């Protein structure tokens, strides 16, 4: 009985760690990606605003 509990506990710890790691990786990737998207939008807006146009 104790062996079953120990194995079940170990499996729960591993599953929890894997889930937390995967969630952390996905969250990190989302933050990293959104930072690059925001930077790209900012650069594009600056490029558009600094282009000489017919009305400028």
N, C-alpha and C positions, 0 to 999 in steps of 0.2 A: 504493500500500500504506500509506504513512504517513497519507494522507487518511482511509482506512478506519479505521485505528487511532485517529486523532484524533477522528473522528466517534463511533466506538464508545466511546471513553473519555469524551467529553463526554456521550453518552447515559447512560452508567453513572453519572456524577457527578450528572446531573439526576435520574435514577431514584432514586439513593441519597438525595439531598437531599429529594425529594418524599416518599419513604417515611419518612425520619426526621422530617420536618415533620408528616406525617399521624399518625405514631405519637405524637409529642410533643403534638399537639393532642388526640388521643384520650385519652392519659394525663392531660393537664391537665383535660379534661372529666370524666373518671372521678373524679379527685381532687376537683374542684370539686363534682360531684354528690354524692359520698359525704359530703363535708363538710356539705352542706346536709341530707342525709338524717339524719346523726348529730345535727345541731343540731335538726332537727325532732323526732326521737325524744326528745332531752333536754328540749325545751320541753314536749312532750306528757306526759312523765313528771312533770315539775315541776307541770304543770297538774293532773294526776290526784292527785298527792300533796298538793297544797295545797287541793284541793276539800274542803269540809266534807261528810263522809259520815255515815251513820247510826251507824257504829261509832267515830266520832271525837269 
